[in-house]
Amino acid sequence: MSGIQLPGFDLIEEIGRGGMATVWKARQISLNRVVAIKFLQAKLARDPADVQRFQTEAQSAARLKHPSIVQVYDARMEQGLYYLVMEHIEGYTVGQWLRRRGVLGERDALLLADCVADALQYAWNRERIIHCDIKPENIMVDADGTVKVADLGLARSIRAMTAESPSDEVLGTPGYMSPEQVTGAADLDFRTDVYSLGAMIYQMVTGRMLFEGHDDAEVMRMQVKECVPDPQDVNPKLSLGLAWLLEKMLAKDQRDRHEAWEAVRTDIDRVRRRLVPLAKGLPDGRSTIRRGLRRSKADYASYRRRGEQTSTVRVWVGLAIVAVLAWVYFLTRQGVTIGTTTSAGGARVTPTDAGPRPAGRAARAKELYDAALRWSDQHPEQYDQSIAHFRRVTDEAPDTEYATRAGQELARLSAAKQASVNIVLNDLKRKADALAGQHKFDEAIALYEKYTGRWAAETVQWRGSGVGDIRAKRKLLDDTRRADQERLDQGLQETLDRAVSDLVAGRLQAAADTIRNAAGNPVLSARQSDLQRLLKILDEAARVDDRVLESFRRQVGTEIGIQLASGKTKIVIVSVKDNGEIEAMEHRAVGPAVASRRITIKLDDLPARERLDRMGADNDPAVALAKGVMIMAARSFDSAKRHFWLVDPLISERLVGRVENMERATASPPAMPREGPGF
């Protein structure tokens, strides 16, 4: 592979290798940018339909512009290799992350899943594209933490192109395939990706792939018929809400899954906020998830009601705790200690003259930590306030175990806050890029500059950078347009100059061929309509002799006066042949008698004036051009210019200018013979 030279690219290094493809980091020379090139291990591309599908699906994938989708730039074939040119991602795959960590926390897994669902929702709603091979190896995390979905819209053609045999062309990876994929259903839709995403979430939070440990054929059978343990039975730390969500996403029948990506994302968001999904539980046996002892169909409704009431209850509990803490603080400041008595009276408050009795540092640290934890749970999206609560623990009790725990929470909250900020940034970028893609640059800039939503203050610098990117895109577009216009102007000028040279030299057909070739040049595509219009005029002018012959056909059987090389005479047109010869009877007066003879007239025998008169009216651009070319042969410059002004504006001024140059270059133009056609 390293010996291959791809036109327009410098291969830098191999960065990945798998059963279906090899990925190289490369530099695209024309744009001076780093890209990733995925070489498919094509098995001779047996079916031309696979090649066509590969190209068609790559074009569809290239239309997807989303911050969580690896951008496809091009699909090509060189030296018998099929390859994709894609956005280069500096980061790692979720598969690598899982191999390093084993199991991801629920919050991390759900955040990542929401980013993937956002990308898949965009692809489905915009282009009706499905992935068909969602798995950890196809999900990447960029250096800045952005989640990226790779091969979106291309899994089907990649699988077909790289299959060893037709039986290998089953679409998907067994551990993540939906039952309908396994059975070869033809009507796959977004719900097959919902299943695959559910399988990936299950693996992320349990550390186990669906039906792990079995061969591919057995896994595919089990996807249709068997079940896996409840995720809570594998990892007891998981929430009930996540278990209900996975049960729905991994429904055996696609009709039992969510009805839209929007519904999937709503349920993911609810589980992230410690609520239950809106989607109802399924009857036993309808999901790949086997419901564990901690869940049952009967308790779903009550659990959902508890979940809906959680926010309200937490608010009241939180207010009560705050009130108690405030009262305790007030009493302490007043010199009162809170203690217990051995009498049956229970807790009591006793005054003291010695001032407040300080509590132990560990007890105080626990008190602060528990309060911070409760506040954070009650306000899961208010990261700054939660961070302030935990920071108080580290500030006031730095050498305690609770300070260590608080530090861990601070790290988690900082990461969660950054993830939340990233969601806002990605959404802004997606909208701004969409506007910029429509060349609505001012609207894209205003979107960044006038944003006042969540994290507005935290994103000021980034939004300023986004404005700079949009302005750079506008400048690039302007520069590209300017360069394209310069190439267009130069190419058009060279083309018209060649055509004019042919015309003034009397080479009508050569001029037509020059314009015909130019009409097929993509550099001149912006002037296609003008070139096609001119080409029509040139083709008609090249066939102007047909009009002359037609004028004779209309006079068959009629006696006419005509100017021949031998002088004026009277003839009766007998016929006009396809080869352009005119058969006629000539009648001449010989003394008192009239002599007749049969003659054959060729167009070249006709004097210029006779041909010009029979070409047609000068207001026809093709006629005016043909006449101008013919007149130029006689060096009658003024008459030629009058006719050339009547030709198409695209070329008339150039023709006249060329005639004027020739006129000036002719020091003493020869006088026209008195017997000439009298232009």
C-alpha positions as CSV (number, residue, x, y, z in Angstrom):
1,M,0.0,0.0,0.0
2,S,2.9,2.4,0.8
3,G,4.1,2.2,-2.8
4,I,0.8,3.5,-4.2
5,Q,0.8,7.0,-5.5
6,L,-2.6,8.7,-5.5
7,P,-3.0,11.7,-7.7
8,G,-3.6,14.8,-5.5
9,F,-2.6,13.2,-2.2
10,D,0.6,12.5,-0.2
11,L,0.2,9.4,2.0
12,I,1.7,10.1,5.5
13,E,1.2,7.0,7.6
14,E,-1.1,4.1,8.2
15,I,-3.4,4.8,11.2
16,G,-5.8,1.8,11.2
17,R,-6.4,-1.6,9.7
18,G,-9.3,-4.0,9.8
19,G,-10.9,-6.8,8.0
20,M,-12.7,-4.6,5.5
21,A,-10.4,-1.5,5.2
22,T,-7.1,0.1,5.8
23,V,-7.0,3.7,6.9
24,W,-4.2,6.1,6.0
25,K,-3.5,9.7,7.1
26,A,-2.8,11.8,4.1
27,R,-2.4,15.4,2.9
28,Q,-4.7,16.6,0.2
29,I,-2.4,18.7,-1.9
30,S,-4.9,21.0,-3.6
31,L,-6.4,22.3,-0.3
32,N,-3.3,21.6,1.9
33,R,-5.4,19.8,4.5
34,V,-4.9,16.6,6.4
35,V,-7.5,13.9,5.5
36,A,-8.1,10.2,6.2
37,I,-8.2,7.8,3.3
38,K,-10.0,4.5,3.8
39,F,-8.9,1.9,1.3
40,L,-11.5,-0.9,0.9
41,Q,-10.3,-4.4,0.6
42,A,-12.3,-4.9,-2.6
43,K,-12.6,-8.4,-3.8
44,L,-12.4,-7.6,-7.5
45,A,-15.7,-5.7,-7.2
46,R,-17.6,-8.6,-8.8
47,D,-20.9,-6.8,-9.3
48,P,-20.9,-3.4,-11.1
49,A,-24.1,-2.7,-9.2
50,D,-22.0,-2.7,-6.0
51,V,-19.6,-0.2,-7.5
52,Q,-22.5,2.1,-8.5
53,R,-24.1,1.8,-5.1
54,F,-20.7,2.6,-3.5
55,Q,-20.5,5.8,-5.5
56,T,-24.2,6.8,-5.0
57,E,-24.1,6.2,-1.3
58,A,-20.9,8.1,-1.0
59,Q,-22.5,11.1,-2.7
60,S,-25.4,10.9,-0.2
61,A,-23.0,10.7,2.7
62,A,-21.1,13.7,1.5
63,R,-24.2,15.8,1.7
64,L,-24.4,15.2,5.5
65,K,-23.0,18.2,7.4
66,H,-23.1,17.6,11.2
67,P,-20.6,18.1,13.9
68,S,-21.1,14.5,15.1
69,I,-20.6,12.9,11.7
70,V,-17.2,12.2,10.1
71,Q,-17.4,14.2,6.9
72,V,-17.0,12.3,3.7
73,Y,-15.3,14.4,1.0
74,D,-15.1,12.0,-2.0
75,A,-15.2,8.4,-3.2
76,R,-12.8,7.3,-5.9
77,M,-11.2,4.4,-7.8
78,E,-7.5,4.5,-8.7
79,Q,-5.3,1.6,-9.8
80,G,-8.0,-0.9,-9.1
81,L,-8.5,0.4,-5.5
82,Y,-11.7,1.8,-4.1
83,Y,-11.3,4.4,-1.4
84,L,-13.0,7.1,0.5
85,V,-11.5,10.5,1.3
86,M,-12.8,11.6,4.7
87,E,-12.3,14.1,7.5
88,H,-9.3,13.2,9.7
89,I,-10.1,12.7,13.4
90,E,-7.3,13.1,16.0
91,G,-8.7,11.0,18.7
92,Y,-9.8,7.4,19.6
93,T,-12.7,5.1,19.0
94,V,-15.2,4.1,21.7
95,G,-14.0,0.6,21.2
96,Q,-10.5,1.6,22.3
97,W,-12.0,3.5,25.2
98,L,-13.9,0.4,26.3
99,R,-10.8,-1.8,26.0
100,R,-9.0,0.6,28.2
101,R,-11.7,1.2,30.8
102,G,-13.7,-2.0,30.6
103,V,-17.0,-0.3,31.7
104,L,-18.1,3.3,31.3
105,G,-20.2,5.2,33.9
106,E,-23.9,5.5,33.1
107,R,-23.6,9.3,32.7
108,D,-20.7,9.1,30.2
109,A,-22.5,6.3,28.3
110,L,-25.7,8.2,28.0
111,L,-24.0,11.5,27.0
112,L,-22.1,9.6,24.3
113,A,-25.3,7.8,23.2
114,D,-27.2,11.1,22.9
115,C,-24.5,12.5,20.6
116,V,-24.7,9.4,18.4
117,A,-28.5,9.6,18.4
118,D,-28.3,13.3,17.4
119,A,-26.2,12.4,14.4
120,L,-28.4,9.5,13.4
121,Q,-31.5,11.6,13.8
122,Y,-30.1,14.3,11.5
123,A,-29.1,11.7,8.8
124,W,-32.5,10.0,8.9
125,N,-34.6,13.2,8.9
126,R,-32.5,14.9,6.2
127,E,-31.6,12.1,3.8
128,R,-33.4,9.0,5.1
129,I,-29.9,7.5,5.6
130,I,-29.4,4.7,8.1
131,H,-26.0,3.4,9.3
132,C,-26.6,-0.3,9.6
133,D,-23.3,-0.9,11.5
134,I,-23.4,1.1,14.7
135,K,-20.8,-0.3,17.1
136,P,-18.0,1.1,19.3
137,E,-15.4,0.9,16.5
138,N,-17.5,3.2,14.3
139,I,-17.8,5.9,17.0
140,M,-14.9,8.2,17.5
141,V,-14.1,10.8,20.1
142,D,-12.1,13.8,18.8
143,A,-9.3,15.5,20.6
144,D,-11.7,18.2,21.9
145,G,-14.2,15.6,23.1
146,T,-16.6,15.8,20.2
147,V,-18.3,12.5,19.4
148,K,-18.1,11.5,15.7
149,V,-20.0,8.8,13.8
150,A,-18.0,7.2,11.0
151,D,-19.1,5.4,7.9
152,L,-22.6,6.8,8.1
153,G,-24.6,5.8,5.0
154,L,-21.7,3.7,3.7
155,A,-21.9,0.5,5.7
156,R,-24.1,-1.3,3.1
157,S,-21.8,-0.6,0.1
158,I,-18.6,-1.2,2.1
159,R,-19.9,-4.6,3.2
160,A,-20.9,-5.6,-0.3
161,M,-17.6,-4.3,-1.9
162,T,-15.4,-6.2,0.6
163,A,-17.3,-9.5,0.9
164,E,-15.4,-12.6,0.0
165,S,-18.5,-14.4,-1.2
166,P,-22.2,-13.5,-1.5
167,S,-22.9,-15.2,1.9
168,D,-20.5,-12.7,3.5
169,E,-22.6,-9.7,2.4
170,V,-24.9,-9.9,5.5
171,L,-25.1,-6.3,6.6
172,G,-23.8,-5.4,10.1
173,T,-21.7,-6.8,12.9
174,P,-23.5,-9.8,14.7
175,G,-23.1,-8.5,18.2
176,Y,-25.0,-5.3,17.3
177,M,-27.3,-6.4,14.5
178,S,-31.1,-6.0,14.9
179,P,-33.2,-9.1,14.4
180,E,-34.6,-7.7,11.1
181,Q,-31.0,-7.3,9.8
182,V,-30.3,-10.9,10.7
183,T,-33.3,-12.2,8.8
184,G,-32.5,-10.1,5.8
185,A,-35.6,-7.8,5.9
186,A,-35.7,-5.4,2.9
187,D,-37.6,-2.6,4.7
188,L,-34.9,-1.5,7.2
189,D,-35.3,2.0,8.7
190,F,-33.9,4.1,11.5
191,R,-35.2,1.5,14.1
192,T,-32.5,-0.9,13.2
193,D,-29.9,1.7,14.3
194,V,-31.9,2.2,17.5
195,Y,-31.4,-1.5,18.2
196,S,-27.7,-1.3,17.4
197,L,-27.2,1.8,19.6
198,G,-29.0,0.0,22.5
199,A,-26.6,-2.9,22.0
200,M,-23.7,-0.5,22.2
201,I,-25.0,1.2,25.4
202,Y,-25.5,-2.3,27.0
203,Q,-21.9,-3.1,26.3
204,M,-20.6,0.3,27.5
205,V,-22.4,0.0,30.9
206,T,-22.0,-3.7,31.5
207,G,-18.7,-4.5,29.8
208,R,-20.4,-7.3,27.9
209,M,-21.4,-7.5,24.2
210,L,-24.8,-9.0,23.5
211,F,-24.4,-12.8,23.4
212,E,-20.6,-12.5,24.0
213,G,-18.6,-15.7,23.7
214,H,-20.6,-17.3,20.9
215,D,-19.5,-17.6,17.2
216,D,-21.1,-15.2,14.7
217,A,-23.6,-17.6,13.3
218,E,-24.9,-18.5,16.8
219,V,-25.0,-14.8,17.8
220,M,-27.1,-14.0,14.8
221,R,-29.5,-16.8,15.7
222,M,-29.7,-15.6,19.3
223,Q,-30.4,-12.0,18.3
224,V,-33.7,-13.3,16.9
225,K,-34.6,-15.9,19.5
226,E,-32.7,-15.4,22.8
227,C,-32.2,-12.9,25.6
228,V,-29.4,-11.4,27.7
229,P,-29.4,-10.7,31.4
230,D,-30.9,-7.5,32.7
231,P,-28.2,-4.8,32.8
232,Q,-28.9,-4.2,36.5
233,D,-28.1,-7.9,37.2
234,V,-24.7,-7.4,35.5
235,N,-24.0,-4.0,37.0
236,P,-26.1,-3.2,40.1
237,K,-25.0,0.5,40.1
238,L,-27.2,1.1,37.0
239,S,-30.5,3.0,37.3
240,L,-33.8,1.4,36.8
241,G,-34.5,4.1,34.1
242,L,-31.6,2.9,32.0
243,A,-32.8,-0.7,32.2
244,W,-36.2,0.3,31.0
245,L,-34.7,2.3,28.2
246,L,-32.5,-0.5,27.0
247,E,-35.5,-2.9,27.1
248,K,-37.4,-0.6,24.7
249,M,-34.4,0.0,22.4
250,L,-33.6,-3.7,22.2
251,A,-37.2,-4.8,21.4
252,K,-37.1,-7.9,19.1
253,D,-39.8,-6.4,16.8
254,Q,-38.9,-3.0,15.4
255,R,-42.6,-1.9,15.8
256,D,-42.0,-2.2,19.6
257,R,-39.2,0.3,19.5
258,H,-39.4,4.1,19.7
259,E,-41.4,5.7,16.9
260,A,-38.8,8.4,16.1
261,W,-35.3,9.4,17.0
262,E,-36.8,12.4,18.8
263,A,-38.5,9.9,21.2
264,V,-35.2,8.0,21.8
265,R,-33.4,11.2,22.7
266,T,-36.2,12.4,25.0
267,D,-35.9,9.1,26.9
268,I,-32.1,9.3,27.0
269,D,-32.5,12.8,28.5
270,R,-35.0,11.7,31.0
271,V,-32.8,8.8,32.2
272,R,-29.8,11.3,32.5
273,R,-32.0,13.4,34.8
274,R,-32.9,10.4,37.0
275,L,-36.3,10.0,35.5
276,V,-37.9,7.0,33.8
277,P,-38.4,6.9,30.1
278,L,-41.8,7.9,28.6
279,A,-41.8,4.7,26.6
280,K,-43.9,2.0,28.1
281,G,-42.4,-1.3,29.2
282,L,-42.8,-4.4,27.0
283,P,-44.5,-7.7,27.6
284,D,-42.2,-10.4,28.8
285,G,-40.2,-12.0,26.0
286,R,-40.6,-9.1,23.6
287,S,-37.1,-7.7,24.1
288,T,-33.5,-9.0,24.0
289,I,-33.2,-7.8,27.6
290,R,-34.5,-10.4,30.1
291,R,-36.2,-8.4,32.9
292,G,-34.4,-9.0,36.2
293,L,-35.8,-9.4,39.7
294,R,-35.4,-5.7,40.5
295,R,-37.9,-4.9,37.7
296,S,-41.2,-6.2,36.6
297,K,-44.0,-5.1,34.4
298,A,-46.2,-4.4,37.4
299,D,-43.9,-2.0,39.0
300,Y,-43.1,0.1,35.9
301,A,-46.2,2.3,36.3
302,S,-45.5,3.0,40.0
303,Y,-41.8,3.5,39.3
304,R,-42.7,6.0,36.6
305,R,-45.0,7.9,39.0
306,R,-42.3,8.0,41.6
307,G,-39.9,9.3,38.9
308,E,-42.3,12.0,37.9
309,Q,-42.7,13.0,41.5
310,T,-39.0,12.9,42.2
311,S,-38.3,16.5,41.2
312,T,-41.1,17.9,43.4
313,V,-40.2,15.8,46.4
314,R,-36.5,16.6,46.1
315,V,-37.3,20.3,46.0
316,W,-39.3,20.1,49.3
317,V,-36.7,17.9,50.9
318,G,-34.0,20.3,49.8
319,L,-35.9,23.3,51.2
320,A,-36.4,21.5,54.5
321,I,-32.7,20.6,54.8
322,V,-31.7,24.2,54.0
323,A,-34.0,25.5,56.7
324,V,-32.7,23.1,59.3
325,L,-29.1,23.9,58.4
326,A,-29.9,27.7,58.6
327,W,-31.5,27.2,62.0
328,V,-28.5,25.3,63.3
329,Y,-26.1,27.9,62.0
330,F,-28.1,30.7,63.6
331,L,-28.1,28.9,67.0
332,T,-24.4,28.2,66.8
333,R,-23.7,31.9,66.1
334,Q,-25.8,32.8,69.2
335,G,-23.7,30.7,71.4
336,V,-26.0,27.7,71.6
337,T,-24.8,24.1,71.3
338,I,-26.9,21.2,70.1
339,G,-26.5,18.0,72.0
340,T,-28.4,15.0,73.5
341,T,-29.5,14.1,77.0
342,T,-29.7,10.8,78.7
343,S,-33.2,11.6,79.9
344,A,-36.3,10.5,78.1
345,G,-36.7,14.0,76.7
346,G,-34.5,13.1,73.8
347,A,-32.7,16.0,71.9
348,R,-32.3,19.3,73.7
349,V,-30.7,22.7,73.3
350,T,-28.6,24.0,76.2
351,P,-27.1,27.4,76.5
352,T,-23.4,27.8,77.4
353,D,-21.2,30.8,78.4
354,A,-18.2,29.2,76.7
355,G,-19.3,29.9,73.1
356,P,-19.9,27.4,70.3
357,R,-18.4,23.9,70.7
358,P,-16.7,23.1,67.4
359,A,-17.7,19.8,65.7
360,G,-15.1,17.3,64.6
361,R,-13.5,18.0,61.2
362,A,-14.6,14.7,59.8
363,A,-18.2,15.2,60.9
364,R,-18.2,18.7,59.5
365,A,-16.7,17.4,56.2
366,K,-19.3,14.7,56.0
367,E,-22.0,17.3,56.7
368,L,-20.8,19.6,53.9
369,Y,-20.2,16.7,51.5
370,D,-23.7,15.2,52.1
371,A,-25.3,18.6,51.6
372,A,-23.4,19.2,48.4
373,L,-24.3,15.8,47.1
374,R,-28.0,16.3,47.9
375,W,-28.0,19.7,46.2
376,S,-26.2,18.3,43.1
377,D,-28.8,15.5,42.9
378,Q,-31.7,17.9,43.2
379,H,-30.2,20.3,40.6
380,P,-28.4,18.0,38.1
381,E,-28.0,20.7,35.4
382,Q,-26.8,23.5,37.7
383,Y,-23.1,22.7,37.4
384,D,-21.6,25.9,38.7
385,Q,-23.6,25.9,41.9
386,S,-22.9,22.3,42.5
387,I,-19.2,22.9,41.9
388,A,-19.3,25.7,44.5
389,H,-20.8,23.4,47.1
390,F,-18.2,20.7,46.6
391,R,-15.4,23.2,46.5
392,R,-16.5,24.4,49.9
393,V,-15.8,20.8,51.2
394,T,-12.2,20.9,49.7
395,D,-11.6,24.4,51.1
396,E,-12.9,23.8,54.7
397,A,-11.9,20.2,55.2
398,P,-8.9,19.6,52.8
399,D,-7.3,16.7,54.7
400,T,-10.4,14.5,55.0
401,E,-11.7,11.6,52.9
402,Y,-14.7,13.7,52.0
403,A,-12.4,16.3,50.4
404,T,-11.1,13.5,48.2
405,R,-14.7,12.5,47.3
406,A,-15.6,16.1,46.7
407,G,-12.6,16.3,44.4
408,Q,-13.9,13.4,42.4
409,E,-17.3,15.0,42.1
410,L,-15.6,18.3,41.0
411,A,-13.9,16.4,38.2
412,R,-17.1,14.7,37.2
413,L,-19.1,18.0,37.3
414,S,-16.5,19.8,35.4
415,A,-16.5,17.1,32.7
416,A,-20.4,17.1,32.7
417,K,-20.4,20.9,32.4
418,Q,-18.0,20.8,29.5
419,A,-20.1,18.1,27.9
420,S,-23.2,20.3,28.3
421,V,-21.3,23.3,26.9
422,N,-20.1,21.1,24.0
423,I,-23.7,20.1,23.2
424,V,-24.6,23.8,22.9
425,L,-21.5,24.5,20.9
426,N,-22.1,21.6,18.5
427,D,-25.7,22.7,18.0
428,L,-24.6,26.2,17.3
429,K,-21.9,25.0,14.9
430,R,-24.3,22.7,13.1
431,K,-26.8,25.5,12.5
432,A,-24.1,28.0,11.6
433,D,-22.5,25.6,9.2
434,A,-25.9,24.9,7.6
435,L,-26.4,28.6,7.1
436,A,-22.9,29.0,5.7
437,G,-23.5,26.0,3.4
438,Q,-26.4,28.0,2.0
439,H,-24.1,31.1,1.7
440,K,-26.1,32.9,4.4
441,F,-22.9,34.1,6.1
442,D,-24.4,37.2,7.8
443,E,-27.1,35.0,9.4
444,A,-24.5,32.5,10.6
445,I,-22.4,35.3,12.1
446,A,-25.5,36.8,13.8
447,L,-26.3,33.3,15.2
448,Y,-23.0,33.3,17.0
449,E,-22.8,37.0,18.0
450,K,-26.4,37.3,19.2
451,Y,-26.7,34.0,21.1
452,T,-28.1,34.6,24.6
453,G,-29.1,31.0,25.6
454,R,-27.5,28.6,28.0
455,W,-23.7,28.9,28.5
456,A,-23.7,32.2,26.6
457,A,-21.0,33.7,28.9
458,E,-18.9,30.5,28.8
459,T,-19.0,30.3,25.0
460,V,-18.0,33.9,24.2
461,Q,-14.5,33.1,23.1
462,W,-15.5,30.0,21.2
463,R,-18.3,31.9,19.4
464,G,-15.9,34.6,18.5
465,S,-13.7,31.9,16.9
466,G,-16.8,30.6,15.2
467,V,-17.4,34.0,13.7
468,G,-13.8,34.0,12.5
469,D,-14.4,30.6,10.8
470,I,-17.5,31.8,9.1
471,R,-15.7,34.9,7.8
472,A,-12.9,32.7,6.6
473,K,-15.4,30.5,4.8
474,R,-16.9,33.6,3.2
475,K,-13.5,34.8,2.1
476,L,-12.6,31.4,0.8
477,L,-15.8,31.3,-1.2
478,D,-15.2,34.9,-2.5
479,D,-11.6,34.0,-3.4
480,T,-12.8,30.8,-5.1
481,R,-15.5,32.6,-7.0
482,R,-13.0,35.3,-8.0
483,A,-10.5,32.6,-9.2
484,D,-13.3,30.7,-11.0
485,Q,-14.4,34.0,-12.6
486,E,-10.9,34.7,-13.7
487,R,-10.5,31.2,-15.2
488,L,-13.9,31.6,-16.8
489,D,-13.1,35.0,-18.3
490,Q,-9.7,33.8,-19.6
491,G,-11.1,30.6,-21.0
492,L,-14.0,32.4,-22.7
493,Q,-11.7,35.0,-24.1
494,E,-9.3,32.4,-25.6
495,T,-12.3,30.4,-27.0
496,L,-13.9,33.4,-28.7
497,D,-10.6,34.7,-30.0
498,R,-10.0,31.3,-31.8
499,A,-13.5,31.3,-33.2
500,V,-13.2,34.9,-34.4
501,S,-9.9,34.0,-36.1
502,D,-11.6,31.2,-37.9
503,L,-14.5,33.3,-39.0
504,V,-12.6,36.2,-40.5
505,A,-10.6,33.6,-42.4
506,G,-13.8,32.1,-43.8
507,R,-13.7,28.9,-41.7
508,L,-17.2,28.7,-40.4
509,Q,-17.2,25.0,-39.6
510,A,-13.9,25.3,-37.7
511,A,-15.4,28.1,-35.6
512,A,-18.5,26.0,-34.8
513,D,-16.2,23.2,-33.7
514,T,-14.3,25.5,-31.4
515,I,-17.5,26.7,-29.7
516,R,-18.8,23.1,-29.5
517,N,-15.7,21.9,-27.6
518,A,-15.9,24.9,-25.3
519,A,-19.5,24.2,-24.5
520,G,-18.4,20.9,-23.0
521,N,-15.6,22.4,-20.9
522,P,-16.6,22.5,-17.1
523,V,-14.5,25.6,-16.6
524,L,-17.0,27.4,-18.8
525,S,-20.1,25.9,-17.3
526,A,-21.4,29.2,-16.1
527,R,-21.6,30.4,-19.7
528,Q,-23.2,27.3,-21.1
529,S,-26.4,28.9,-22.3
530,D,-24.5,31.7,-24.1
531,L,-22.2,29.2,-25.8
532,Q,-25.0,27.0,-26.9
533,R,-26.8,30.0,-28.3
534,L,-23.8,31.0,-30.3
535,L,-23.2,27.4,-31.4
536,K,-26.7,27.3,-32.9
537,I,-26.0,30.5,-34.9
538,L,-22.7,29.1,-36.2
539,D,-24.1,25.8,-37.2
540,E,-26.9,27.5,-39.1
541,A,-24.5,29.9,-40.7
542,A,-22.3,26.9,-41.9
543,R,-25.5,25.5,-43.6
544,V,-26.5,28.8,-45.2
545,D,-26.1,27.3,-48.7
546,D,-29.1,25.1,-47.9
547,R,-31.1,28.3,-47.8
548,V,-29.8,29.4,-51.2
549,L,-30.8,26.0,-52.7
550,E,-34.2,26.3,-51.1
551,S,-34.8,29.6,-52.8
552,F,-34.3,27.9,-56.1
553,R,-36.6,25.1,-55.2
554,R,-39.4,27.6,-54.6
555,Q,-38.9,28.8,-58.2
556,V,-39.0,25.5,-60.0
557,G,-41.0,25.9,-63.3
558,T,-40.7,29.7,-63.1
559,E,-38.8,31.9,-65.6
560,I,-36.4,34.1,-63.7
561,G,-33.7,36.5,-64.4
562,I,-30.3,35.6,-62.9
563,Q,-26.8,36.9,-62.9
564,L,-24.3,34.2,-63.9
565,A,-20.6,34.4,-64.4
566,S,-21.3,34.7,-68.2
567,G,-23.6,37.7,-67.6
568,K,-27.3,38.2,-67.1
569,T,-29.7,35.7,-68.6
570,K,-33.2,34.2,-68.3
571,I,-33.7,30.7,-67.1
572,V,-36.5,28.3,-66.2
573,I,-35.7,26.2,-63.1
574,V,-36.2,22.5,-63.9
575,S,-35.0,20.9,-60.7
576,V,-32.7,21.2,-57.7
577,K,-30.6,18.1,-56.9
578,D,-29.6,16.9,-53.5
579,N,-25.9,17.4,-54.5
580,G,-26.6,21.1,-54.8
581,E,-26.7,21.3,-58.7
582,I,-29.5,23.3,-60.3
583,E,-30.9,22.1,-63.6
584,A,-32.4,24.8,-65.8
585,M,-33.4,25.8,-69.4
586,E,-31.6,28.9,-70.6
587,H,-33.4,31.1,-73.1
588,R,-31.4,33.6,-75.2
589,A,-32.5,35.9,-78.0
590,V,-30.6,35.2,-81.2
591,G,-31.7,37.8,-83.7
592,P,-35.5,37.5,-84.1
593,A,-35.4,34.0,-82.7
594,V,-35.0,32.6,-79.1
595,A,-32.5,29.9,-78.6
596,S,-32.9,27.4,-75.6
597,R,-30.4,25.1,-74.0
598,R,-30.3,22.9,-70.9
599,I,-27.7,24.1,-68.3
600,T,-26.4,23.0,-64.9
601,I,-25.7,25.6,-62.3
602,K,-23.5,25.0,-59.3
603,L,-23.4,27.3,-56.3
604,D,-19.8,28.2,-56.9
605,D,-20.8,29.4,-60.3
606,L,-23.1,32.0,-58.8
607,P,-21.7,35.5,-58.4
608,A,-21.4,36.8,-54.8
609,R,-24.3,39.2,-55.1
610,E,-26.7,36.5,-56.3
611,R,-25.8,34.2,-53.4
612,L,-26.0,37.0,-50.9
613,D,-29.5,38.0,-52.1
614,R,-30.7,34.4,-51.8
615,M,-29.3,33.8,-48.2
616,G,-32.2,35.6,-46.5
617,A,-32.8,38.7,-44.4
618,D,-29.9,40.3,-42.5
619,N,-31.9,40.4,-39.3
620,D,-31.3,36.7,-38.9
621,P,-28.0,36.4,-36.9
622,A,-26.9,33.3,-38.8
623,V,-27.6,34.9,-42.1
624,A,-25.8,38.1,-41.0
625,L,-22.8,36.1,-39.9
626,A,-22.6,34.0,-43.1
627,K,-22.9,37.2,-45.2
628,G,-20.2,38.9,-43.1
629,V,-17.8,36.0,-43.5
630,M,-18.4,36.0,-47.3
631,I,-18.0,39.7,-47.6
632,M,-14.7,39.6,-45.6
633,A,-13.3,37.4,-48.3
634,A,-13.7,40.3,-50.7
635,R,-12.1,42.7,-48.1
636,S,-15.2,44.9,-48.1
637,F,-14.5,45.9,-44.4
638,D,-17.4,48.4,-43.9
639,S,-20.0,46.1,-45.2
640,A,-18.5,43.2,-43.2
641,K,-18.7,45.3,-40.0
642,R,-22.3,46.2,-40.6
643,H,-23.2,42.5,-40.9
644,F,-21.1,41.4,-37.9
645,W,-22.8,44.0,-35.6
646,L,-26.0,42.0,-36.3
647,V,-24.6,38.8,-34.9
648,D,-24.9,37.6,-31.3
649,P,-23.5,40.2,-28.7
650,L,-21.2,37.5,-27.3
651,I,-19.1,37.7,-30.4
652,S,-20.2,40.7,-32.5
653,E,-17.9,43.3,-30.9
654,R,-14.9,41.0,-31.2
655,L,-15.6,40.3,-34.8
656,V,-15.9,44.1,-35.6
657,G,-12.8,44.8,-33.6
658,R,-10.9,42.2,-35.5
659,V,-12.1,43.6,-38.9
660,E,-11.0,47.1,-37.8
661,N,-7.5,45.8,-36.9
662,M,-7.3,44.2,-40.3
663,E,-8.5,47.4,-42.0
664,R,-5.8,49.4,-40.2
665,A,-3.2,46.9,-41.1
666,T,-4.1,47.3,-44.8
667,A,-2.3,50.4,-45.9
668,S,-3.9,50.6,-49.3
669,P,-6.9,48.4,-49.6
670,P,-7.4,47.3,-53.2
671,A,-10.3,49.0,-54.9
672,M,-13.3,46.8,-55.8
673,P,-13.6,46.1,-59.5
674,R,-16.4,48.2,-61.1
675,E,-18.1,45.0,-62.3
676,G,-18.0,43.5,-58.8
677,P,-21.0,42.6,-56.7
678,G,-21.3,46.1,-55.4
679,F,-21.4,45.4,-51.7
